[in-house]
Amino acid sequence: MPALTDSRIYKWVDERFKINDLVDYLSQKGVPQHRHYIFYYFGGISLFLFIVQVITGILLLMYYRPGADTAYESVQFIVANVSFGWLIRALHSWSANLMVFAVFVHMFSVYFTSAYRKPRELTWLTGMGLLGLALAFGFSGYLLPWNELAFFATRVGTGMAGALPVIGDDILIVMRGGEEVTGATIGRFFGLHVAILPGLFTVLLAAHLVFIQRQGMSEPLGWQNTTAAGRKMEKFFPNFLLKDLLVWLIVLNVLAVLAVFFPDGIGAVHWPLGVKADPFAPPPEVIRPEWYFMFAFQALKLLPAHVGFVEGELFGIMVFGLGGLVWTLVPFLDRKSHTGEINRLFYAFGWLVLAFILVMTVMGYFWE
């Protein structure tokens, strides 16, 4: 990049911060080019949408007031009275949903290409941690508008935690700030959403990015048996980085179109403000969680009251917990991928999980 490195601005910055070593390091990094190459972009898309979340969240924070008497009114004020407040809220909501979707796509692409294999075990673990935090962002932010649907959905969601044996009641009280969903719950969820989760997410994200930069992009399994001449690589800097920035620009345009034309969402992905929550009002006929929790919600609905001597809901939570543990520990369980071979058992397990999520989600919206 002679035009850049010869510029006065570049030399001025390099003289003070010695960035030339970093540029040389990034220029030597390669990105494998193969038929699954497009999935490399979803990690960057997730990062970009998180940045949008932070920026729009800070703007909303200037007007939002947590509390049973102020939360709904402050969101209503943002949407109706603040200049472009409706747009900021729509951007925040759309970017949250798209970020979860991008993280899911990124996770499954990593899984099916066995990119979790040695030496990337910690990269996979930090990625799973980021997925869990992204879902926690969605769950904690859902209650903050304090509308009817959010109130009852949160009561159902936190009630599932109370179904755990021994510690369930204690977890329920910690999450709700009491035995019921009240204004204290908003305070708990607000602190979690704007302080605790962003802090944890930033730390894990930094570690995740450092691991990726140190180890590079994962190469396909088939490349372990080919020579260097048979491997097509692209420079990370500036080639792939510029393409990644172009993808960010495309995502920004998609995000803007969705926020402008569908500010309250569309179809299964919607967040109308509706009416203010009333703890004494009867619950609505249909209570649905966010789309990324629908598969678990629907599966628990289909379980009988008891499975053997165990309550059906508790049995479902235990199965989900065990499945999540196996999924998280797959780099240590799948020893075959370390030799460059596809482990058919774990490959089938991945497709089973994906099919289960898709089928349960569809059933949750179209089958009562």
Residue pairs with C-beta under 8 A, 6 or more apart in sequence:
1 23
1 27
1 238
4 10
5 11
5 20
5 23
13 19
14 20
23 237
26 236
26 237
26 241
27 235
27 236
27 237
27 238
29 213
29 216
29 235
29 236
29 237
30 216
30 217
30 233
30 234
30 235
30 236
31 37
31 40
31 217
31 233
31 234
31 235
31 236
31 239
31 240
32 217
32 218
32 219
32 220
32 223
32 231
32 232
32 233
32 234
33 232
33 233
33 234
34 220
34 223
34 232
36 109
36 113
36 220
39 105
39 106
39 109
39 113
40 217
40 240
41 243
41 244
41 247
42 102
42 103
42 105
42 106
42 109
43 106
43 212
44 244
44 247
44 248
45 98
45 102
45 106
45 247
45 248
45 251
46 99
46 102
46 103
46 106
46 130
47 205
47 209
48 248
48 251
48 252
49 95
49 96
49 98
49 99
49 102
49 251
49 255
50 99
50 201
50 205
52 91
52 92
52 95
52 252
52 255
53 92
53 95
53 96
53 99
53 137
54 198
56 88
56 89
56 91
56 92
56 95
57 92
57 194
59 88
60 78
60 88
60 89
60 92
61 194
63 74
63 77
63 78
63 82
63 85
64 71
64 74
64 75
64 78
64 144
65 71
65 73
65 74
66 144
66 186
66 187
66 190
67 183
67 186
67 187
68 146
68 182
68 183
68 186
68 277
69 183
71 144
71 145
71 146
71 186
72 145
72 146
72 147
72 273
72 276
72 277
75 89
75 144
75 145
75 146
75 273
76 273
77 85
78 85
78 86
78 88
78 89
79 85
79 86
79 89
79 273
80 86
82 88
86 263
87 259
87 260
87 263
89 263
90 258
90 259
90 260
90 262
90 263
90 264
91 255
91 256
91 259
93 265
93 271
94 255
94 258
94 259
94 262
94 265
95 255
96 137
96 138
96 141
97 138
97 265
97 269
97 290
97 291
97 292
98 251
98 255
99 134
100 134
100 135
100 138
100 292
101 292
103 130
103 131
103 134
104 131
104 292
106 127
107 127
107 128
107 131
108 350
108 354
109 115
110 116
110 124
110 127
110 218
111 327
111 330
111 350
112 347
112 350
113 218
113 220
113 221
114 221
114 334
114 337
114 342
114 343
115 124
115 218
116 123
116 124
116 330
116 331
116 334
116 337
117 218
117 331
117 334
117 337
117 338
118 331
118 338
119 215
120 211
120 215
120 218
120 331
121 331
121 332
122 207
122 211
123 208
123 211
123 212
123 215
124 330
124 331
125 328
125 331
126 204
126 207
126 208
126 211
127 208
128 327
128 328
129 204
130 201
130 204
130 205
130 208
133 197
133 200
133 201
133 204
134 201
135 292
135 293
136 192
136 197
137 193
137 197
137 201
138 290
138 292
138 293
139 154
139 157
139 290
139 293
140 189
140 190
140 192
140 193
140 197
141 189
141 193
142 150
142 153
142 154
142 289
142 290
143 150
143 151
143 154
143 181
143 185
143 186
143 189
144 150
144 186
144 189
144 190
144 193
145 271
145 273
146 186
146 276
146 277
147 273
147 274
147 275
147 276
147 277
148 274
148 275
148 276
148 277
148 278
148 281
148 284
149 274
149 284
149 287
150 277
151 181
151 277
151 278
151 279
152 277
152 283
152 284
152 287
153 287
153 288
153 289
154 181
154 185
154 189
155 180
155 181
156 287
156 289
157 289
157 293
158 172
158 175
158 176
158 181
158 185
159 172
160 300
160 313
160 317
161 168
161 171
161 172
161 175
162 168
162 169
162 171
162 172
163 311
163 313
163 314
163 317
164 171
164 314
164 317
165 314
172 179
173 179
174 188
175 185
175 188
176 182
176 184
176 185
176 188
177 184
177 185
177 187
177 188
178 184
178 185
180 279
181 279
182 279
217 236
219 231
221 337
221 340
221 341
221 342
222 340
223 230
223 231
224 340
225 340
234 240
258 266
264 270
264 271
264 272
264 273
265 271
265 272
268 291
268 294
268 365
269 291
288 294
288 297
288 364
288 365
289 297
291 361
294 360
294 361
294 364
294 365
295 356
295 357
295 358
295 360
295 361
295 364
296 316
296 320
296 360
297 364
298 360
298 361
298 363
298 364
299 316
299 320
299 356
299 360
300 312
300 313
300 316
300 317
303 312
303 313
303 315
303 316
304 312
305 311
305 312
306 312
307 315
308 315
310 318
323 353
326 333
326 349
327 353
330 346
333 346
334 343
334 346
336 342
336 343
337 343
337 346
